[in-house]
């Protein structure tokens, strides 16, 4: 995949995250939630001080095929979930555990916080 294509793919995910945050937090505007320029150092979604009060997260966006196994694991959690929300806990040696949940579920959850 060419560098230009990779950046466009990453940009689509950043735009989706920005749009979903703005949709769920109507008190924020496009100046409060901004996508970083591709290749820029720091977080991928820049939040104003006002936005950080509602969304206290450093948001990094990755859109890669390398996550295929993780999606398979999430599919297993979905299959077994019945009427519960599927969640995957993951861990590597010398790394802290992480949790994977559906993005829209997560965004709705923080909106109600």
N, C-alpha and C positions, 0 to 999 in steps of 0.2 A: 504494500500500500504506500502510495506517495505521501510525502510530508504534508502537502496541501490537503489531501483527502483526510489524513489523520486529524489535522487541525479543524477541518470542517465538521468531522464527526464529533470531536470534543466540544466544539462550539454549540452544536445542536443540543447536547446534553446540558451545557451551561444555560442556554436560553430556556430550556424546559424547566430547569430548577428555578431560575429567576421568575419566570411566568407563574409557576405554581405557588411560589412564596407570595408574590404580589396578589394572586387570586385569594389566598387564604388569609392574608393580613391586609384588609382594605384600608387600614389607616396609614399604610406605607405607600409611597409612590416610587416611580422609576428612578428617582435620585437616591432613594434609600437602599435599593437592592440593585447592584450593578455587576455585570459580568466583567471579569478581568480580560485584558487584551491577551491573546494567545502568546505564550512564551514569557509573559510577565511573571516576576517572582511574587510569591505570597499566595493567598487564598484565591480560589477560582471565582467565588461569589463575594463581592465586597459589600459589606453592610455598614450603613451609617450608624452613628451612636444610637439614634432612635430605634433603628431596626435591631440592633444588638440587644436591646432590652427585651424584645419579644422573641428573638432568634439568637440565643447565646451559643452559636456554633461557628467553627472555622470550617467552611465548606470547600471540599476538594471534589472535583468531578473527574471520573475516569470512565471512558467508553471504550472497552477493549474486549476482544474475543478470548483473552486469557482467562476470563471468569467463567468459562463453560462449566467446569466442575462445580463451582459454587452455585451456579444456577440449577444444576442437577441436584445438589444437596437441598436447595430451597424447594425444588419440585417434590422431593421426598417429604419435606416438612408439610408442604401443601396437601399432599396425598393423605398424610396421617392426621391432619389438623381437625377434620370433621367440622365442627362449628367454632373452632378456636382460630386465633391469628397465628399463622406459621412464623416461626422464628428459628434461625440457625445461629448457634454459638460456634465460633471457630477459634482455633489457636495454633500457633506454630511455636517450636522451641525458641526460647529466649524472647518471646513476644507476649504481650498481654492479650487476653481473650477479647474478641470482638463479637458483636451481635449484628446479624443481617435481618432486616424486616423489609416489607414492601414499602417503597418510597412514598406512595400516596397515603398509606396508613400512617407512616411516620409524620408526614406533613400535617395530616389532620390531627394527630395526637399532640404535636407541639402547639398547634393553633388553639387547642382547647385548654392548654396549660394555664 
